């Protein structure tokens, strides 16, 4: 049985170290249905508990970030996460290489199945103790969950376990632009399923102006609030690398050609 891929950040907690409105408008429901055909929800997405208007906006977000097909057609993504580590993700085969220079660590992880497999190098030496390898591979999986969510979150709005709510209109706190507000909560998925995210989606271009992270869905104030800046086109997919201050996703690249040794050799 393949491992379900739930991209809900764990590291946000470490870095810290609007009531929903149901829409019954038939036009909104029709729009959500039409756009969902080109942005299908993952199995397990909470369709019944989500607002049709929120779903329609989420589908527009995907469209204006390049579209579901452009994202699905991408195989390999590389990026540097906050200057701490370099990730190379094989999206098709569910593999990732994580280089952590400051710790002299390299992780080669295959998460295509429930049982994580791979190899780990520390201080230039491959680890051989099975129990230690298992622990480090789980760490690598948590890193990938967190870091990939930061990078491709606009394409994860209809993931398994996600409930989408429309929280009305408001002025984005980062750019002071008119925005639609979406709230994401999660059920029994990821490393931190109790989190909530609030997204300020630009009413004109459907880019995310600000995302806010709440430790729990009941928190009144966000623990983190960052902009989505530095948008660039990567093989037809629009990604944001500048999240303000030290929250930088650097050296982003997208390709469909990668040497196999990247995922098999240290």
N, C-alpha and C positions, 0 to 999 in steps of 0.2 A: 504493500500500500504506500503510495507516494506521500511524502510529508507535505502537509498544507503550508503554504507560504504566507505568513502573517507578518506584515511589516509595520510594527508599532514600536517606536523608539523606546529603548531601555536607557540609553546613555543620558537622556535629558535629565533624569533624576540625579545622575552622578555629576552633571554639569552644574547643578544648583549648589553642590558640596560642601436673556434673554429667553426667556421662555420660548419654546418652539411654537410655530404657528402652522396648523394643519390647513392645507389648501384643498378645496373640493372643486375648484374651477375645472370644467371639462376641457378647456383649451390647454391648460397646464398639463393635465393628465395625458392628453393626446400627444403633446409635445414631448413629454417624458417617454412615452411609449415609442414614438418615432425615433428619437435620438438614441434610445437604449438598443435599438437594432444595430447600430454601428458602434456602440460602446456597451457590450453585454456585461452584466454583473457577474462576479465570481459566484460559484456555488457556495451557498451559505450567507450571501448578502441578505440583510434584513429588509426585504422589499415591503413586507406588510407593515413594518414599524416605521418606515421612512416616509417622508413627505414627498409627494409627486413634484412639487416645485423645487425641492432640494435636489431631487434626482435629475430633473431637467437642467438645473444650473451645473451640477457635477458633470453631466454629459457635454455641456457647452465648454466647461473648463478643459476637458480632454480634447475636444475639437480644436480649440484655439491654442492648445499646446502642441499641435501637430497632428492629432488624431490617433485613434486606437491602432489603426493599421500601421502607421509609421512607427509607433512605439513597439508593437508586437514584432515588426520586422527587424528591429535592432537586436543584434545578438550579444555583442560585447560592450560593456561600459567600464571606463576607468575614471577614478577621481581620487583626490587627496582630501581626506576628511579632517578639517580643522588643523591641518599641519601635523597631525598625530600619526596617521597611517594612510597607506596607499592601497586601494582596492581595485581588483580586476575581476569583473563579474561576467560569467558566461550565463546569460539569461536563458538560453535555450536548453542547456544541459544541467542547469542548477548547480553550478560550481563557482567558487570564488577563491581568489588568492588574496591574502592580506599581508602586506609588509609593514612591520612596525619597527622602524630603525632605532628609535630610542630605547627599545627593549631588546633589540637584537633578535626579534622574533619574525618568523615567516609561517603562515598557516596556509595549507592547501586543503580546502574543504569541499567535499561533495555532499550536498544536502538533498539529493534527488529522491531519497528514501527516508523512512522513519529513522533508520539507524544511520547516524552521521558517520562518514568515513573520510579518510584523508591522512595527512602527515603534518608534522610540526617540526620546525627547526628552531633551536635556541642557541645563541652564541655560536652559530656556524655548525652546530652538530644536530643531526636528526635524532629526535627523541624515540626511544624504543619501549618504554614502559607503558603497557596498554592502558592502565588506569589514568596515568598522567595525560596520555594522548587524548583519551575520551574527554577529560575535563577541559583541555585546551581547545578541542574541537567544538565543544559546547560554547566556550567563550567566543570563538570565532563566529559561530552561528548568531550569537547575540549581537556581535559587532555588525554583522551583515544586516540583520533585521533593522537595527537602528540607523546605520549609515545609508543604506539604500532607501529607507523611508524619507530621510532628509532630501535625497537627490530626486526621487521620482514620485513624490507624494501626490502630485496632481493626477497621476494615473492610478492611484490606489484608493480612490474615493468610494468605490463599490466593491471592495474586497470582502472576503468571507468574514462574517462576524460584525460588520460595520452597520450601524444605524445612522442615517442622515436626517437631520432636521433643518428646516428653514427657520432662522431666527430673526427674520425681518431685514430691513434696510438700515444702513448706518454709515457714518463717515469713518473711513479707514484711519486708525490711530497713527499709522506711520506716514502715509502720503496725503492724508486729508482728502481722499477721493470718495465719491459716492460708491457704495459697495452693497452687494447682497451678502448676508452673513449665513454661513453654513456651520453646523455643529456636528461633529463626528463622535460617537461613542462606540464602545466595543463590548462584545460578549464572548467570554471564554476563548480569547485568542491572544497570541503574542506573549511577550515577557511581562507586559504591564497592562493588562486588559481593563483596569479601572480608570485609565486616562480619558481625557476629553480634549478635542481640538476644536478651535474656533477659527474659521477661515473668512477673511474679508476678500470677497471676489469682486474685482472691478466690474462695474455695470456696463462699461463700454467694450473692453477687450477681453474680459473673462480671465485675466491673469490674477494670480493671488497676490494681493498687495501686502497682506500681513497674515501670519499664522500665530495663534496663541495656544500654548500648552497648559493644561490644567492637570494637576496631580490626580485629582478625582473629579468625577462628573459633578459633584456637589459644590466644588470650590467656587467662591464668588469671583475671585481674582486670578488671573493667569500667573503661573510661575515663571513662564518665559513668553516674551512677545518679540517676534523678529520680522523684519521686512523680507520680501522676496525681490531682490534686486539682481542686476547683472545678467538678465536674461540673454541667452544666445541660442542660435539655431544649430543643433547638432544632428546632422543627417536627417533633417526634417522634423526633429523633436525639439521643442523649446524647453530649456532647463535653466533654472536660476542657480547661480553659484555664490552670490553675495547675500548673506543673511544678516549682515550688520556686525561690526566689531570683529571679534575673534571667531565668529561663526562663518567660516569661509569654506566653501567646497571648490577646491582649486584643481587645475590641470585636468579638467573634464574632457574626455574624448569618447567618441562613439564610433564603432567600426564593426564590420562583419567578417574581418580577417584577423586571426590571432594564432600565433604558433602554439601548438599543443603543449609544448614544454613549459609554457607559462603556468599551467595547472598541474604539472607532474614533476617538475624539477625545481630545486631550491636555487 
